[in-house]
Amino acid sequence: MSPDDFVVAIPARHDATRLPGKPLRPLAGEPLVLHVARRALAAGAREVWVAADDARIADALQGSGVQVAMTSPAHASGTDRLAECARIAGWADDTVVVNLQGDEPFAPADGIRTVAALLRDSGAEMSTLAAPVEDVDTLLDPNAVKVVRADNGDALYFSRAPVPWPRDAFATDRSRLPEGHTWLRHIGIYGYRAGFLQRFAAMPPGRLERVESLEQLRVLEAGHRIAVALTPSPFPPGVDTPDDLARAEERIATDRTRG
């Protein structure tokens, strides 16, 4: 299997809770989902699919070079939506699928490729990325998911809590990161084979998943491996709120000025 033999699937739900109509929100004059699709195309995927729940998303992607799967609006998660997309696309069970979130307009191409390569090389059921935590505010932020790895690179646990907890250092000072330690922030991009994607979507939610509201814990609790690599390039923040969208506009404007 060649290094570029992978597909990218992008879940795109129209009525996002914190930013309704998110896939179609204009960013630099074009729909947000179109920017994400271009990042996937730039990574060299064999196929790029958007799993949409609204015909307006399909209309916005006409002529973009990506394919659209019209999926049920009743799906509870992006994983469920991608499982239906895989069935519509007709992917063989061994197809390497990269799940790129639909709110990542700046996802680096090498990061997308790394997730696909890690899945093949590790033999794990899933793969994902992480980046070092650089400040104590991120470590303590429940919206920044942390991941702990084993020596072989597999995930031991994902949590919204600051794990591992530096007991002695934080007993006296929680204003900065203790020296000599490393924490990892999870980046929400995943790789799996199409067959495992169907199994994942069919699993009942796990106890840990329900506690932390982190779907990937379902996989660990069921005894499966998730390989974790450090991202080769930074993943700028995604777009989840109106403020995020404004910051993304500023980033594009700055990049164009520099270019």
C-alpha positions as CSV (number, residue, x, y, z in Angstrom):
1,M,0.0,0.0,0.0
2,S,1.5,3.3,-1.0
3,P,1.9,6.1,1.6
4,D,-0.7,8.2,-0.2
5,D,-3.3,5.4,-0.3
6,F,-5.7,6.9,2.2
7,V,-9.0,8.8,2.2
8,V,-10.1,11.7,4.2
9,A,-13.7,12.0,5.6
10,I,-14.9,15.3,7.0
11,P,-18.1,15.3,9.1
12,A,-20.1,18.5,8.6
13,R,-23.2,19.1,10.6
14,H,-25.1,22.2,9.7
15,D,-26.7,23.1,13.0
16,A,-23.7,23.1,15.3
17,T,-24.7,24.1,18.9
18,R,-22.3,26.9,19.4
19,L,-22.1,28.1,15.8
20,P,-25.3,27.3,13.9
21,G,-24.7,26.9,10.2
22,K,-21.0,26.5,10.9
23,P,-19.9,24.6,7.7
24,L,-21.4,27.5,5.6
25,R,-20.1,30.4,7.6
26,P,-18.0,32.6,5.4
27,L,-14.3,32.7,6.0
28,A,-12.4,35.0,3.7
29,G,-15.5,35.1,1.5
30,E,-15.8,31.3,1.1
31,P,-17.7,28.6,3.2
32,L,-15.7,27.3,6.1
33,V,-16.1,23.7,5.0
34,L,-14.5,24.5,1.6
35,H,-11.3,25.6,3.4
36,V,-11.2,22.3,5.3
37,A,-11.8,20.3,2.2
38,R,-8.8,22.1,0.5
39,R,-6.6,21.1,3.4
40,A,-7.5,17.5,2.9
41,L,-6.9,17.7,-0.8
42,A,-3.5,19.3,-0.1
43,A,-2.5,16.3,2.0
44,G,-2.7,14.0,-1.1
45,A,-5.6,11.8,-0.1
46,R,-6.8,9.4,-2.7
47,E,-10.4,10.5,-2.0
48,V,-11.9,13.4,0.0
49,W,-15.5,13.1,1.2
50,V,-17.6,15.4,3.2
51,A,-20.3,13.7,5.3
52,A,-23.0,16.3,5.2
53,D,-26.6,16.5,6.6
54,D,-27.8,19.5,4.6
55,A,-28.1,20.0,0.8
56,R,-26.7,23.5,1.1
57,I,-23.4,22.0,2.2
58,A,-23.3,19.9,-0.9
59,D,-24.2,22.9,-3.1
60,A,-21.3,24.9,-1.5
61,L,-18.8,22.1,-2.5
62,Q,-19.7,21.8,-6.1
63,G,-16.7,21.9,-8.3
64,S,-14.3,21.7,-5.4
65,G,-12.9,18.2,-6.2
66,V,-14.4,16.5,-3.2
67,Q,-17.3,14.2,-3.0
68,V,-20.3,14.6,-0.7
69,A,-22.2,11.9,1.2
70,M,-25.7,13.0,2.3
71,T,-26.0,11.4,5.8
72,S,-28.8,11.4,8.3
73,P,-29.3,14.5,10.4
74,A,-30.2,12.3,13.4
75,H,-26.6,11.1,14.0
76,A,-25.4,11.6,17.6
77,S,-21.7,12.0,16.7
78,G,-19.3,12.6,13.9
79,T,-18.2,8.9,14.1
80,D,-21.7,7.8,13.4
81,R,-21.9,10.2,10.5
82,L,-18.6,8.9,9.0
83,A,-19.6,5.3,9.4
84,E,-22.6,6.1,7.1
85,C,-20.3,8.0,4.8
86,A,-18.0,4.9,4.5
87,R,-21.0,2.7,3.6
88,I,-22.1,5.2,1.0
89,A,-18.6,5.5,-0.4
90,G,-18.3,1.7,-0.5
91,W,-14.8,1.6,1.0
92,A,-13.3,-1.8,1.6
93,D,-12.7,-2.7,5.3
94,D,-8.9,-2.2,5.0
95,T,-9.2,1.4,3.6
96,V,-7.3,3.9,5.7
97,V,-9.7,6.7,6.7
98,V,-8.6,10.0,8.2
99,N,-11.3,11.8,10.2
100,L,-10.6,15.5,9.8
101,Q,-13.0,17.7,11.8
102,G,-15.1,20.1,9.7
103,D,-13.9,23.1,11.7
104,E,-10.1,22.8,11.0
105,P,-9.5,25.3,8.1
106,F,-5.7,25.4,8.9
107,A,-5.0,21.7,9.4
108,P,-1.5,21.1,8.2
109,A,-1.1,18.6,5.3
110,D,1.8,16.8,6.9
111,G,-0.3,16.2,10.1
112,I,-3.0,14.6,8.0
113,R,-0.5,12.3,6.3
114,T,1.1,11.5,9.6
115,V,-2.1,10.1,11.0
116,A,-2.5,7.8,8.0
117,A,1.1,6.6,8.2
118,L,0.9,6.0,11.9
119,L,-2.1,3.8,11.6
120,R,-0.4,1.6,9.0
121,D,3.0,1.5,10.8
122,S,1.7,1.0,14.4
123,G,-0.8,-1.8,13.7
124,A,-3.2,-0.1,16.1
125,E,-6.9,0.1,15.6
126,M,-6.8,3.9,15.7
127,S,-4.3,6.7,15.4
128,T,-4.2,10.3,16.4
129,L,-1.9,13.3,17.2
130,A,-0.9,15.3,20.2
131,A,1.2,18.4,20.9
132,P,3.2,19.5,24.0
133,V,1.3,21.6,26.5
134,E,3.1,24.9,26.7
135,D,1.4,26.7,29.6
136,V,-0.4,25.9,32.8
137,D,-3.7,27.5,31.7
138,T,-3.9,24.9,28.9
139,L,-3.1,22.1,31.3
140,L,-5.9,23.2,33.6
141,D,-8.5,24.0,30.9
142,P,-11.1,21.2,30.6
143,N,-11.7,22.2,27.0
144,A,-8.1,21.2,26.2
145,V,-8.1,17.4,26.2
146,K,-4.9,15.8,27.6
147,V,-3.5,12.4,26.6
148,V,-1.1,10.2,28.4
149,R,1.1,7.8,26.4
150,A,2.8,4.5,27.1
151,D,6.4,4.0,26.2
152,N,5.4,2.5,22.9
153,G,3.4,5.6,21.9
154,D,-0.1,4.1,22.6
155,A,-2.6,6.1,24.5
156,L,-3.1,5.1,28.1
157,Y,-5.9,7.7,28.8
158,F,-7.5,10.9,27.5
159,S,-8.9,13.4,30.0
160,R,-10.2,16.9,30.4
161,A,-8.3,16.9,33.7
162,P,-4.7,17.8,34.1
163,V,-3.1,14.3,33.8
164,P,-0.6,13.3,35.0
165,W,-1.1,15.5,38.1
166,P,2.2,16.9,39.4
167,R,1.4,16.3,43.1
168,D,4.4,17.7,44.7
169,A,4.9,20.7,42.4
170,F,1.2,21.7,42.4
171,A,1.1,21.4,46.2
172,T,3.0,24.6,46.4
173,D,2.6,26.4,43.0
174,R,0.0,26.0,40.3
175,S,0.8,29.3,38.5
176,R,3.3,27.7,36.0
177,L,4.2,24.3,34.6
178,P,6.7,22.4,36.7
179,E,10.1,22.0,35.1
180,G,11.3,18.6,34.0
181,H,7.9,17.3,33.0
182,T,6.0,17.1,29.7
183,W,2.2,17.1,29.2
184,L,0.4,16.4,25.9
185,R,-2.6,18.1,24.5
186,H,-4.7,15.9,22.2
187,I,-5.4,17.0,18.7
188,G,-8.8,15.8,17.5
189,I,-7.9,14.1,14.2
190,Y,-8.2,10.3,13.9
191,G,-7.2,7.5,11.6
192,Y,-8.8,4.1,11.4
193,R,-9.6,1.4,8.8
194,A,-13.1,1.5,7.4
195,G,-14.0,-1.8,9.0
196,F,-13.0,-0.7,12.5
197,L,-14.9,2.6,11.9
198,Q,-18.1,0.5,11.6
199,R,-17.3,-1.5,14.7
200,F,-16.5,1.7,16.6
201,A,-19.8,3.3,15.7
202,A,-21.7,0.1,16.7
203,M,-20.1,0.0,20.2
204,P,-22.3,1.2,23.0
205,P,-21.0,4.4,24.8
206,G,-18.5,3.4,27.5
207,R,-18.6,4.4,31.2
208,L,-15.5,6.5,30.9
209,E,-16.8,8.2,27.7
210,R,-20.0,9.2,29.5
211,V,-18.0,10.6,32.5
212,E,-15.5,12.7,30.4
213,S,-17.7,13.2,27.3
214,L,-14.8,11.9,25.2
215,E,-15.8,9.4,22.5
216,Q,-12.3,8.0,22.0
217,L,-12.4,6.6,25.5
218,R,-15.0,4.1,24.2
219,V,-12.2,2.5,22.2
220,L,-9.7,2.3,25.1
221,E,-12.3,0.9,27.5
222,A,-13.1,-1.8,25.0
223,G,-9.5,-2.8,25.0
224,H,-8.4,-1.5,21.6
225,R,-5.2,0.4,20.8
226,I,-4.9,4.1,19.9
227,A,-1.5,5.1,18.6
228,V,-0.4,8.7,19.3
229,A,2.3,10.7,17.5
230,L,3.5,14.2,18.0
231,T,2.2,16.4,15.3
232,P,4.9,17.4,12.8
233,S,3.4,20.9,12.4
234,P,1.2,23.0,14.7
235,F,-2.5,22.7,14.4
236,P,-3.9,26.2,14.8
237,P,-7.2,26.4,16.8
238,G,-10.3,25.2,15.0
239,V,-13.5,27.3,14.6
240,D,-16.2,26.5,17.2
241,T,-17.5,30.0,18.1
242,P,-18.0,33.4,16.5
243,D,-14.8,34.6,18.2
244,D,-12.9,31.7,16.7
245,L,-14.2,32.6,13.3
246,A,-13.1,36.2,13.7
247,R,-9.6,35.0,14.7
248,A,-9.5,32.8,11.7
249,E,-10.3,35.8,9.5
250,E,-7.5,37.7,11.1
251,R,-5.1,34.8,10.5
252,I,-5.9,34.6,6.8
253,A,-5.6,38.4,6.4
254,T,-2.2,38.3,8.1
255,D,-1.0,35.4,6.0
256,R,-2.1,37.2,2.8
257,T,-0.3,40.4,3.8
258,R,2.9,38.4,4.5
259,G,2.6,36.5,1.2
